[in-house]
Amino acid sequence: MSDRTGIFEGDDPFAIARAWLAEAEQSEPNDPNAIALATVDENGLPNSRMVLLKEIEDRAFVFYTNYESAKAQELDYAGKAAFVMHWKSLRRQIRVRGAITREDGPQADEYYKSRSLKSRLGAWASKQSQPLDSRGSLMAEVAKVTALKGPNPERPPFWGGYRLVPVEIEFWADGAFRLHDRFRWFRDDEFAAWKAIRLNP
């Protein structure tokens, strides 16, 4: 009999992740949807950065970025990634590993339209991860793009989403005396059934 009760209860790890995120939205002071995204480059050198997770679907996690950025190049190269979400207010974290695919269709268009106008224009103006002479030159590019694209810019062809389809999800909650609760969900591939086991802290 499983001892996955309380906050760990359920047969769907995506539903558990959504429930934890919803709870964090009530207690975390800033960006409860922030994830530390880990990638590797073509030399196998790891990299990580904070990204905002925008959706937990029924089978994947979705975030957005500039396709010409360093992170996108590494995602496209490896086709795999990992991330961790950590909520200090809840003393919980979720770790995820899996395969990466692009989301550059209607869903990406809809999300882009939902962003503030300044953020949409900023996506056009920023050559993400490329050298920049000064902040002034960036602001000049924003002004140029604003004049060119107007109040309803379309999504840039170099900007869109990524979908991480996991083969492993770990839920971690702080325990007294460092005796934490950890459950690892895993499967052989994205079409296989999930299994869950408790891990030592």
N, C-alpha and C positions, 0 to 999 in steps of 0.2 A: 504493500500500500504506500502511495506517495505521501511524503510529508511536505509537499508544496502546498501550503495553506496561506491564508492571509494575503499579503501583497504579492506572493508568488503563485497564487492559485490560478488555474485555467489550463486549457489545452492549446491555446494559440499564443505564441510568443509576441506576435505583433499587437494583439489586443492588450497584453500585459504592458508592452512598451508604451502604447497610447495612454493607458491608464496612469502609468508613472509620469509621463510627460504632462498630462492634464493636472495631476496633483502638483507637479513642480511649478506649473504656471500660476498656482495660487500662493506659492511660498518663495520662489527664487526671485531675487531682486532684479536681475538683469539677464536677458536672453536665455530663458530656460531651455530653448531649443538649440543651444550651441553644442557643437560636437568638435572634438579634436580629431581631425581627419588625417590618417597616415597613408602615405604612398611610398613608392620607391622609383628612382630614376633608372635610366638604361644601364647604369653602372652598379645597380643594386644598392645605392646609397639611400637610406630612408629619409623621409621628410615628413613634417607634420605642421598643421596650422588649424586655427579655429574657423569653422564654417557654420552657417545657420541651416539646420535641417528644416525643410519646408513641408514635408509630408511623410507620414507613416502609412503606406498603403497596406493592402491585404497580404502582399508578398514582397515588399521592398521598401527601402528608405530613399527619399528623393531630396536632392539639394541642387543649387544652381551656381554657375560661375562663368567666367570668360573662358572660351575654349582655347584661347591663345596663351593662357596663364601657365605658370610652371606646374601647378597642380593638375590642370587638364592634360598637359602633355604627359605627365607621369601616369595619370589614370588611363589615358588612351594606350600608352606603351604597355603597361602591366596587365590591364584588364581586371585588376583586383585591387581591393583596398580594405582598410579597417578604420573603425572610429570608436571613440569612447564618449559617452555622455556622462557628465558628473554633476550631481546636484548637492552642493554643500549643505543647503537648508534641509534636505531630506536624508543626507548621509547615504546616498545610493548612487550606483552607476550601472550603465549598460555598455557592454562591449560587443561589437559586431564585426564580423569578417565575411567577405564574399566577393562575388563577381560584379563588375561594373559595366553598364551600358549607357549610352547617351539617351537623353529625353529631349529631342529637338523638334517635336511636332506641336500639335494644337495645345497640349497640356502646358508646354513651355511658353507658348504665346499667351495663354490665359494668365499664367503666373506673372509674366512680364507686365501685362496690362494692369495687374493688381498693385504693382509697386507705385510709389510716389513718382511724380513727374521728374523731380530732380534725380532720383535714383535711376530712372529709365535713361535720362540724358547722360548721367554719369557713366552708365554702362557703355554708351557710344564713345564717350570722351576718353576713358581710361584705357591705355594699352597695358593691361595688367601684367605685372612682373617685369616689365621692360624698364630700362633706365629712364629717369626723369630729371630734366635740368633744374626745375624749381617748381614750387607750388604755383607760382604765378603763371607758368606756362601751362600747367594743368587747368587752371581756372580760365585761361584764355581759350583753351580747347573746348571747355564746357560752354563758354559764351558762343563760340563758333558753331558748335553742334546745336545749341538752342536756337540760333537764328536759322540754321539749315533745316532742322527736323521739325520745329514747331511744337505745338502743345500735345500732339498725339503720335509720338515716334513709334515706328514698328520695331519689333524685336531685332536686334543686330544678328546677322548670320553667324557671328563669332561668339554668341552668348546663348547659353541654354542650360539644360539640366543634366544631371547624372542620376542613375538609379542603381543603388547597391542592393543586390539580391543575395541575402546571406545564406551561408551554410553553417554558421555558428553565431549564436547570440548568448551572451552570459549576463545574468542578472545578479547584482551584488548589493547587499545591504549591510550596513555597519552593525556589529554585534559587540556586546560587552566583553571587555578584556581581550579585544582583538579576535574574538571567536565569531567571525563574520559568517553570514549566510550567503552561499554562492550556488547558483544553479546554472548549468551549461546545457543549452539546447543545441542539438547538432543534427545534421543529415548529410548523406553522401553527395547529393546535388539538389538543385532547386526544385526538383519534381518529387523528391523522396519524402517520406513521412518524417516528422520531427521526433526525436527522442530527447529525453531530459534526464540529467543525472545531477546529484548533489556533489559538490567539490569541497575538499578541505579548505579552510580559510587560509 
